[in-house]
Amino acid sequence: MVIKNKIIWITGASSGIGKSLAIHLSHQNTKLILSSRNESSLNEVKKICGGLESIKILPLDLEDYLNLDKKVTEAIAFFGRVDILINNGGISQRSLAKNTSIEVDKRLMDINYLGTVALSKAILPHFIENKSGHYVVTTSIVGKIGTPLRSTYAATKHALHGFFDSLRAEVHQDNIKVTLVCPGFVTTNVSKNALTGDGTPQNKMDEATANGIHPDKFAKLMVKAITKQKEEVYIAGAKEKLGVLAKRFYPKLLSKMIRKLSVT
């Protein structure tokens, strides 16, 4: 697939992976729609991209998942269509399951799963009408392997795999593609913004996150996967990729290894 001239809608575009994707794609003759809750940060990203007329800002809150239909209407109105929806928005968690309030569980599920699904279902009639469309979903290696302090985060990412694997089979005849992108550790603010058990942000960066892949490098690899229309791709370090293989072929061994990870 040629990315040039595609109209691409990115959620979670105000920072991290989404911001790097926007900058990278803005140099490839694409038209972009950038979304997140933070309109001022989106405008900063647009400015970094050169303030191009081919970039539109569309603030939205994935947690407000019952009111995303009108956002789809607005997005389509910008350029007449949307070719690729990159579901990149979301929030993480750092707390033991026993210390995590059900309100935090619900918030993570509302944002990461229901918000993403609601937006994707709202644009589906547009993709079906055009007999063309591409869903790209930023999940996580934790969407394949559950690890300590991330029980609900892992659950939301596992849920996305279940939904979009099923959707891929349902819409194949309409020429609609689905790419699941599983990051390992990426140097973003995801761990700083991660919710603790009472719903407050962690406000510190995990060491593994600080030593992760730079988001600019990640964005380039992600765009390659999108261009190749990969069904599922792992963009991560060797240990994280090995973990995915171990989960498939040696699950008991992986469980023993995961139990040794820090839970404090």
C-alpha positions, 0 to 999 in steps of 0.5 A, spaced: 500 500 500 502 506 498 501 511 504 502 518 499 495 522 499 492 517 504 487 521 509 489 518 516 486 520 523 490 519 529 488 519 536 492 520 542 496 525 537 498 530 542 504 526 545 508 520 544 507 515 539 502 519 536 506 525 536 511 522 532 507 518 527 504 525 525 511 528 524 513 522 520 507 522 516 506 529 515 513 529 510 509 523 506 504 527 502 499 525 507 493 529 509 492 528 517 487 529 522 489 529 529 485 528 535 486 527 543 483 531 549 488 536 549 487 541 543 493 546 545 498 540 545 495 538 538 496 545 535 503 545 537 504 538 534 501 541 527 506 547 528 512 542 529 509 539 522 509 546 519 502 548 520 500 545 514 493 546 511 493 538 510 493 537 517 486 538 521 485 538 529 479 534 532 479 534 539 475 528 542 475 524 549 475 517 548 472 516 555 466 520 552 465 514 548 457 514 547 458 521 543 463 519 538 459 519 532 459 526 531 466 526 531 466 521 525 462 526 521 466 532 523 473 528 521 470 525 514 467 533 513 475 535 513 477 532 506 471 528 504 473 521 507 478 517 511 482 512 509 486 510 515 484 510 522 490 509 527 487 508 534 493 510 538 489 513 544 489 510 551 492 510 558 496 505 562 496 503 570 501 501 575 498 498 581 497 491 584 490 488 582 488 488 590 489 495 591 486 498 584 479 500 585 473 498 581 473 505 578 480 505 576 478 498 572 472 502 569 476 508 567 481 504 563 476 500 560 472 506 558 478 509 555 482 504 552 477 499 550 470 502 549 472 508 546 477 505 541 471 500 539 466 506 539 470 510 534 471 504 530 464 502 529 462 509 528 466 510 522 465 502 519 459 504 515 464 509 511 469 504 510 464 499 508 461 504 503 467 506 500 469 498 500 476 501 503 479 502 510 484 500 514 484 500 522 491 500 525 490 499 533 496 501 538 495 495 543 501 492 547 506 486 548 502 486 555 496 485 550 499 478 549 502 477 556 500 479 562 505 482 567 505 485 574 502 492 576 498 492 569 492 487 570 487 492 568 491 495 562 493 488 560 485 486 560 484 492 556 489 490 551 487 483 550 480 485 549 482 490 543 486 483 540 479 479 541 475 485 538 479 487 532 481 479 530 474 478 530 472 484 526 478 483 521 474 476 519 467 480 518 470 486 514 475 482 509 470 482 504 469 489 504 476 490 503 477 493 510 484 491 513 486 491 520 493 492 523 495 490 530 501 494 533 504 491 539 509 496 542 514 494 547 517 499 552 517 506 548 520 512 551 514 516 552 510 519 558 505 513 558 508 510 565 508 517 568 501 518 566 499 511 568 493 511 573 495 508 580 490 504 585 486 510 587 486 513 580 491 518 581 497 518 576 504 515 577 508 521 576 514 518 575 517 514 569 519 507 569 526 505 568 524 500 563 520 505 559 526 510 560 530 505 556 525 504 551 525 505 543 525 512 541 518 514 539 521 517 532 524 510 531 518 507 533 513 511 528 518 509 522 517 502 524 510 502 525 508 506 518 512 500 515 508 495 518 501 500 516 504 500 509 505 493 508 498 492 511 501 487 516 495 483 521 500 483 527 506 486 529 511 487 535 515 493 535 519 491 541 526 489 544 529 482 544 526 480 551 519 482 549 519 479 543 522 472 546 516 473 551 511 473 546 514 466 543 515 463 550 507 465 551 505 461 545 510 455 546 512 455 553 507 458 557 509 455 564 516 457 563 514 464 562 509 464 568 515 462 572 519 468 569 513 473 570 513 471 577 520 474 578 518 481 576 518 486 581 511 487 584 513 494 588 
